[in-house]
Amino acid sequence: MSAALVLSLVLSATPIKLEDVRKQSRQNVQALQAVLAQQSAASAVTGSRAALLPQLGASVGASRNFQGQQLGLVTEVDPANPGGFIQTEKPVSGNTRNAFDLSATLTQLLFDGRRWAELRQSGAIAEATKGEAVEQQATSELEAIRRFYALYGQQARIEVLRATVKRSEDQLERARALFEAGRAAKSEAISAEVNLGNDRITLLQAERDLVIAQADLASWLAAPGIEEFQAVDPGILGVKPEAPPDYTKALELARSNRPLLTALQSRVRAANAGVSAQWWGYFPSLSAQARYSRGGSTVDPVFTDPKLQNNLSVGVALNWDLFNGFATGAAVRQAEYARSRAELDFAQAERDLQAEVRRSLQQLTTQIAATELATANRAAAVQGLAVEEERFRAGAGSTLEVRDAQLKLTQAELSLLTNRIDVENARYALQRATGMLSSGETK
């Protein structure tokens, strides 16, 4: 990749800030799928509540019945027995008959413990999916932050490597000048030229990795894969990281704010309601029904005269499933097993949370200490390179010694960059572990 091509990529790239990355990540595919699951669960609550509300239905019908000739029993006077009757099988002619009807039925469930328990279960599941949606948004946001810093780090790494190439070019010019002046061997210039070539290769590879980092960030933000992002400097370099909180405070924050724990608690409540719903299968349900209908063989008066053809029935029904082949008992046991699994998941999540908070804190503490050491190393490497370059100009040093000092400076600068970015990644990971990553808007 040529320098001109890289420059054109940078100039055509879309600048993007860390705040924009965080906001867009909460609307990526993974986060939206979690929101859809939450909305689906909310709709299920409406479905569960519907069974407890009045059910009203109406129907209108019209039909015409055709009956052909048939053999039937006909009642006649018995000629052999005056005053008596006999039935004789004779052909009966066919007939045509119309039928019209109009009806409305109102049903109200008066008592059904299963339905109320299912409503509580649906509500708890909806609360769980809400917490899971917030948890997924935080997960998506943390990954977006990591990819943003990967892109920013790659941009900064390229700048470090370009500075390394520039130092190698300067060293090559000095080596050639000293050789032409008879103060250095030809091998010094050749060695400097090889070093420059290797540095340019490393820079080309870094420019390739920049495109990979751009593509990774674009895909996570649900942007076109060809989108060329340029991470805006978040201003972390040269800024001393803040000290991490203590473990007790961080764990308290996690227990009170982590959406995952809230979601799992709701799952336990849903499982309890599921057990209750299955237990109510042993008990009866009570409902009331009112039905109004009109019927007849002609349109008039069924649809024209409201004073005629009226029928109204009102009743109460008690339904009790006395024996269903032990299906209710099996359903109760399955619900109890599901409740036990939910309780185990919640208990394990609490233990995992303790470990995650501790791990995140240790990672942040370690990276802060490493950054302090890397800062000191870079200062020493700058001094070391200045000393070796001065010795080389005086004819007392060699290209190998200057090269070693250059590599040490490059390594120190890259180490400082990597460790400082790792501090930010660790800090955001701790915020996610304690449930403090997502903004108030998300919550």
TIZAVEX-31322 format. One line per field, with one value per residue (C-alpha): residue in three letters; x negated, y negated, z negated. Coordinates in Angstrom, 1 decimal. Each point is the difference from the previous one (the first is absolute). Example, Ala and Ser with C-alpha at 12.3 -4.5 7.8 and 13.67 -1.06 7.14 Angstrom:
BEGIN
type ala ser .
X -12.3 -1.4 .
Y 4.5 -3.4 .
Z -7.8 0.7 .
END
This chain:
BEGIN
type met ser ala ala leu val leu ser leu val leu ser ala thr pro ile lys leu glu asp val arg lys gln ser arg gln asn val gln ala leu gln ala val leu ala gln gln ser ala ala ser ala val thr gly ser arg ala ala leu leu pro gln leu gly ala ser val gly ala ser arg asn phe gln gly gln gln leu gly leu val thr glu val asp pro ala asn pro gly gly phe ile gln thr glu lys pro val ser gly asn thr arg asn ala phe asp leu ser ala thr leu thr gln leu leu phe asp gly arg arg trp ala glu leu arg gln ser gly ala ile ala glu ala thr lys gly glu ala val glu gln gln ala thr ser glu leu glu ala ile arg arg phe tyr ala leu tyr gly gln gln ala arg ile glu val leu arg ala thr val lys arg ser glu asp gln leu glu arg ala arg ala leu phe glu ala gly arg ala ala lys ser glu ala ile ser ala glu val asn leu gly asn asp arg ile thr leu leu gln ala glu arg asp leu val ile ala gln ala asp leu ala ser trp leu ala ala pro gly ile glu glu phe gln ala val asp pro gly ile leu gly val lys pro glu ala pro pro asp tyr thr lys ala leu glu leu ala arg ser asn arg pro leu leu thr ala leu gln ser arg val arg ala ala asn ala gly val ser ala gln trp trp gly tyr phe pro ser leu ser ala gln ala arg tyr ser arg gly gly ser thr val asp pro val phe thr asp pro lys leu gln asn asn leu ser val gly val ala leu asn trp asp leu phe asn gly phe ala thr gly ala ala val arg gln ala glu tyr ala arg ser arg ala glu leu asp phe ala gln ala glu arg asp leu gln ala glu val arg arg ser leu gln gln leu thr thr gln ile ala ala thr glu leu ala thr ala asn arg ala ala ala val gln gly leu ala val glu glu glu arg phe arg ala gly ala gly ser thr leu glu val arg asp ala gln leu lys leu thr gln ala glu leu ser leu leu thr asn arg ile asp val glu asn ala arg tyr ala leu gln arg ala thr gly met leu ser ser gly glu thr lys .
X 0.0 -1.6 -0.2 2.2 2.7 -0.2 0.3 3.1 1.6 -0.6 1.4 3.1 0.6 3.0 -1.1 1.8 -0.1 0.1 3.3 1.5 -1.3 1.6 3.3 0.1 -1.0 3.1 2.0 -2.0 1.5 -0.7 1.5 3.0 0.7 0.0 2.5 2.2 0.0 1.0 2.9 1.1 0.1 2.0 2.5 0.2 1.2 2.9 0.8 0.0 2.2 2.5 1.3 1.1 2.0 3.5 0.3 2.7 0.9 2.8 1.2 2.4 1.1 2.3 0.5 2.3 0.6 1.1 1.6 0.9 2.7 -0.3 1.7 1.6 2.7 3.3 2.7 3.5 3.4 0.4 2.9 0.2 0.2 2.2 -1.5 -3.5 -3.1 -2.7 -3.4 -0.8 -3.3 0.6 -2.0 -0.2 -0.5 -3.1 0.0 -2.1 -0.4 -1.9 -1.7 -1.2 -1.7 -1.6 -1.8 -2.5 -1.8 -1.7 -2.4 -1.7 -2.5 0.9 -2.8 -3.0 -3.1 -2.1 0.8 -1.0 -3.3 -0.7 0.5 -2.5 -2.4 0.3 -0.6 -3.2 -1.3 0.6 -2.0 -2.8 -0.2 -0.1 -3.1 -1.5 0.5 -1.9 -2.7 -0.4 -0.2 -2.8 -1.7 0.3 -1.2 -3.1 -0.9 0.4 -2.3 -2.6 0.2 -0.2 -3.1 -1.4 0.5 -1.4 -3.0 -0.7 0.1 -2.4 -2.2 -0.4 -1.1 -2.7 -1.1 -0.2 -2.2 -2.2 -0.2 -1.0 -2.8 -1.2 -0.1 -2.0 -2.4 -0.5 -0.9 -2.5 -1.5 -0.5 -1.4 -2.5 -1.0 -0.6 -2.0 -2.1 1.0 2.2 0.0 2.2 1.7 1.4 1.9 1.2 1.2 1.9 1.6 1.2 1.4 2.0 1.4 1.1 1.7 1.9 1.3 1.2 1.7 1.8 1.2 1.3 1.9 1.6 1.1 1.5 2.5 0.8 0.8 2.2 2.0 0.4 1.4 2.3 1.5 0.6 1.8 2.2 -1.7 -0.9 -3.2 -1.7 0.5 -3.4 0.0 -2.7 0.0 -0.1 -2.7 1.8 -2.8 -1.3 -3.7 -1.9 2.9 -0.6 2.6 2.3 -0.6 2.5 2.7 -0.4 1.5 2.8 1.4 -0.2 1.8 2.8 0.4 0.2 2.6 2.2 -0.4 -1.0 3.0 -0.9 0.7 3.4 0.9 -0.9 2.0 2.9 -0.6 0.3 3.3 1.3 -1.0 1.8 3.1 -0.3 0.1 3.1 1.7 -0.5 1.2 3.3 0.6 1.3 2.8 3.2 0.7 3.2 1.4 3.3 1.6 2.9 1.4 2.5 1.3 2.7 1.0 2.6 0.8 0.5 -1.9 3.1 0.2 -3.5 -1.7 2.9 2.2 -2.0 3.1 0.1 -2.3 -2.0 -1.8 -2.3 -1.9 -2.2 -2.1 -2.9 -2.4 -2.4 -2.8 -2.1 -2.5 0.3 -2.4 -2.2 -2.4 -2.3 -0.9 0.4 -2.4 -2.6 0.5 -0.5 -3.3 -1.3 0.8 -1.8 -3.1 0.1 0.1 -3.0 -1.9 0.9 -1.2 -3.2 -0.6 0.5 -2.3 -2.7 0.4 -0.6 -3.3 -1.0 0.7 -2.3 -2.8 0.6 -0.2 -3.2 -1.5 0.9 -1.4 -3.3 -0.2 0.5 -2.5 -2.6 0.4 -0.3 -3.3 -1.2 0.8 -2.1 -2.9 0.4 0.0 -3.4 -1.3 0.8 -1.8 -3.1 0.2 0.1 -3.1 -1.7 0.6 -1.3 -3.2 -0.6 0.7 -2.5 -2.6 0.6 -0.4 -3.3 -1.1 -0.1 3.2 1.3 3.2 0.8 -0.1 2.2 2.4 0.3 0.8 2.6 1.7 0.1 1.7 2.5 0.8 0.3 2.4 2.1 0.0 1.1 2.8 1.2 0.0 1.8 2.7 0.2 0.7 3.0 1.3 -0.5 1.8 3.0 0.0 0.3 2.8 1.8 -0.6 1.5 3.0 -1.2 -1.0 3.2 1.3 3.1 1.7 -0.4 1.1 .
Y 0.0 -3.3 -3.1 -1.9 2.7 0.0 -3.8 0.2 2.5 -2.2 -3.1 1.9 1.7 -1.0 -1.4 1.7 -0.9 2.5 -1.4 0.6 3.5 0.8 -1.5 1.9 3.3 0.0 0.2 2.7 3.3 1.9 -2.8 -0.4 3.8 -0.2 -2.9 2.0 2.8 -2.4 -1.4 3.6 0.8 -3.1 1.1 3.4 -1.9 -1.4 3.5 1.4 -2.9 0.6 3.2 -1.9 -2.6 0.4 1.9 -1.3 1.7 -0.5 2.0 -0.4 2.9 0.8 3.5 1.8 3.7 2.3 3.4 2.5 2.6 2.6 3.0 -0.9 1.2 -1.7 0.1 0.8 1.0 3.7 1.2 3.2 -1.7 -3.1 -2.7 1.6 -0.9 1.9 -1.0 1.0 -0.4 -2.1 -2.3 -3.5 -2.9 -2.2 -3.5 -3.2 -1.9 -3.2 -0.8 -3.3 -0.7 -2.8 0.4 -1.6 1.8 -1.6 2.1 -1.1 2.1 -0.4 2.0 2.0 0.0 1.3 -3.0 -2.5 2.0 -0.1 -3.7 -0.4 2.3 -2.0 -3.3 1.5 1.2 -3.5 -1.5 2.6 -0.8 -3.7 0.6 2.3 -2.7 -2.5 2.6 0.6 -3.7 -0.2 2.9 -1.5 -3.3 1.5 1.9 -3.2 -1.9 2.8 -0.3 -3.8 0.2 2.7 -2.4 -3.0 2.1 1.1 -3.6 -1.0 3.0 -1.1 -3.4 1.6 2.2 -2.9 -1.8 3.1 0.0 -3.6 0.7 2.9 -2.3 -2.6 2.7 1.2 -3.5 -0.3 3.3 -0.8 -3.4 1.5 2.7 -2.6 -2.0 3.1 0.1 3.2 3.3 0.8 2.6 -2.6 -1.6 3.4 1.0 -3.3 0.5 3.6 -1.4 -2.6 2.6 2.1 -3.0 -0.8 3.6 -0.3 -3.2 1.6 2.8 -2.5 -1.9 3.3 0.6 -3.5 1.1 3.1 -2.1 -2.3 2.9 1.6 -3.2 -0.7 3.5 -0.2 -3.4 1.4 -2.3 1.1 2.1 -2.5 -2.8 -1.6 -1.3 -2.1 0.1 -3.5 -0.3 0.6 -2.0 2.8 -0.2 -2.1 0.1 1.9 2.7 -0.3 2.4 3.0 0.3 2.5 3.5 -0.4 -3.2 1.5 3.2 -2.0 -1.9 3.2 1.6 -3.0 -1.1 3.1 0.6 3.7 0.6 -1.8 2.1 3.3 -1.0 -0.6 3.5 1.5 -1.8 1.2 3.5 -0.2 -1.3 2.9 2.5 -1.7 0.0 3.8 0.6 -1.8 2.8 2.0 -2.5 -1.0 -3.1 -2.0 -2.1 -1.7 -0.2 -2.0 0.7 -1.9 1.5 -0.5 2.7 0.9 1.1 -3.4 -3.3 -1.6 -0.1 1.3 -3.2 -2.4 0.3 -0.3 1.0 3.5 3.0 -1.0 2.5 -0.7 2.5 -0.6 2.6 0.8 2.9 1.7 2.0 2.4 2.4 2.8 2.4 -0.5 3.0 -1.6 -2.8 -2.7 1.6 0.4 -3.7 -1.1 2.0 -1.4 -3.6 0.8 1.2 -3.2 -2.0 1.8 -0.7 -3.7 -0.1 1.7 -2.4 -3.0 1.4 0.7 -3.5 -1.5 2.0 -0.9 -3.6 0.0 1.5 -2.3 -3.1 1.2 1.0 -3.4 -1.9 1.9 -0.5 -3.7 -0.3 2.0 -2.1 -3.3 1.2 1.3 -3.4 -1.8 2.3 -0.4 -3.8 0.3 2.4 -2.3 -2.9 2.1 1.3 -3.6 -0.8 3.2 -0.7 -3.5 1.3 2.6 -2.4 -2.5 2.8 1.0 -3.5 -0.2 3.3 1.8 2.1 2.4 0.3 3.1 -1.9 -2.8 2.6 1.7 -3.4 -0.7 3.3 -0.6 -3.3 1.4 2.9 -2.4 -2.3 2.9 1.5 -3.3 -0.3 3.6 -0.2 -3.4 1.4 3.1 -2.2 -1.5 3.5 1.2 -3.0 0.5 3.7 -0.8 -2.4 2.7 2.5 -2.4 -0.9 -3.6 0.1 -0.9 -3.5 -1.2 -0.1 3.7 0.9 .
Z 0.0 1.1 -2.1 2.5 -0.3 -3.8 0.1 2.2 -2.3 -3.0 1.8 1.2 -3.4 -2.1 -3.4 -2.9 -3.7 -2.8 -1.2 3.5 0.0 -3.4 1.1 3.3 -1.6 -2.1 3.3 1.7 1.1 -3.3 -2.1 2.2 -0.1 -3.8 0.1 2.4 -2.5 -2.7 2.1 0.8 -3.7 -0.7 2.6 -1.8 -3.1 2.0 1.2 -3.5 -1.2 2.8 -1.5 -3.1 1.8 1.4 3.3 2.3 3.3 2.6 2.9 2.9 2.1 2.9 1.6 2.4 -0.6 2.9 -0.9 2.8 0.1 -2.8 -1.4 -3.3 -2.4 0.7 -2.7 1.4 -1.3 -0.4 2.2 -1.9 -3.4 0.0 -2.2 0.3 1.9 1.8 1.3 3.6 1.8 3.0 2.2 -1.3 2.4 -0.3 -1.4 -0.2 -3.2 -0.9 -3.3 -1.3 -3.4 -1.9 -3.3 -2.4 -2.9 -2.9 -2.2 -3.2 -1.9 -3.7 -1.5 1.4 -2.1 2.9 2.2 -2.8 -0.6 3.8 0.0 -2.8 1.8 3.3 -1.9 -1.7 3.4 1.5 -2.9 0.6 3.8 -0.8 -2.2 2.6 2.7 -2.2 -0.6 3.7 0.7 -2.5 1.6 3.4 -1.3 -1.6 3.2 2.0 -2.4 0.4 3.8 -0.1 -2.1 2.3 2.9 -1.9 -1.2 3.6 1.2 -2.8 0.7 3.6 -1.2 -2.2 2.9 2.4 -2.5 -0.1 3.8 -0.2 -2.5 2.2 3.0 -2.0 -1.2 3.6 1.1 -2.9 0.8 3.7 -0.9 -2.4 2.6 2.6 -2.4 -0.8 -3.6 0.2 1.8 3.0 -2.1 -2.3 2.8 1.3 -3.5 -0.3 3.4 -1.0 -3.3 1.9 2.3 -2.9 -1.7 3.2 0.1 -3.6 0.9 3.0 -2.2 -2.6 2.8 1.0 -3.6 0.0 2.7 -2.0 -3.1 2.1 1.4 -3.5 -1.5 3.0 -0.1 -3.8 0.4 2.8 2.5 3.5 0.1 2.3 -2.5 -0.8 -3.5 -1.6 -3.8 -1.5 -2.6 -3.4 -1.7 -2.3 0.9 -2.4 -2.5 -3.2 -0.6 -3.0 -2.9 0.0 -2.8 -2.8 0.4 -2.6 1.6 3.5 -1.1 -1.6 3.2 2.0 -2.3 0.2 3.6 2.1 2.4 0.2 -3.7 0.3 3.0 -1.7 -3.1 2.3 1.5 -3.4 -0.7 3.4 -0.9 -3.4 1.8 2.5 -2.9 -1.4 3.4 0.3 -3.6 0.8 2.5 -3.0 -0.7 1.9 2.0 -0.1 2.9 0.9 3.4 1.5 3.5 2.0 3.3 2.6 2.5 2.6 3.5 1.5 0.0 -1.4 -3.0 -0.8 1.2 0.1 -3.1 -3.3 -2.0 1.4 0.1 -3.1 -2.1 -3.0 -2.1 -3.0 -1.8 -2.2 0.7 -2.4 1.9 -2.0 1.6 -2.5 1.8 3.0 -0.2 -2.6 2.5 -2.6 -2.4 2.8 1.0 -3.6 -0.3 3.3 -1.3 -3.2 1.9 2.1 -3.3 -1.3 3.1 -0.2 -3.6 0.8 2.9 -2.3 -2.7 2.5 1.6 -3.5 -0.3 3.5 -0.7 -3.0 2.1 3.0 -2.3 -1.6 3.4 1.5 -2.9 0.1 3.7 -0.4 -2.8 1.9 3.2 -2.0 -1.5 3.4 1.5 -2.6 0.8 3.7 -0.4 -1.8 2.6 2.9 -1.7 -0.5 3.6 1.3 -1.9 1.1 3.7 -0.3 -1.6 2.7 2.9 -1.4 -0.4 3.6 1.3 -1.9 1.6 -3.3 0.5 2.6 2.0 -2.1 -3.2 1.4 1.4 -3.4 -1.6 2.7 -0.5 -3.8 0.6 2.4 -2.4 -2.9 1.9 1.2 -3.5 -1.5 2.6 -0.5 -3.8 0.0 2.2 -2.1 -3.0 1.7 1.1 -3.5 -1.5 2.3 -0.7 -3.7 0.6 1.9 -2.8 -2.5 2.2 0.4 3.7 1.7 -0.1 -1.8 3.3 0.5 -3.5 .
END
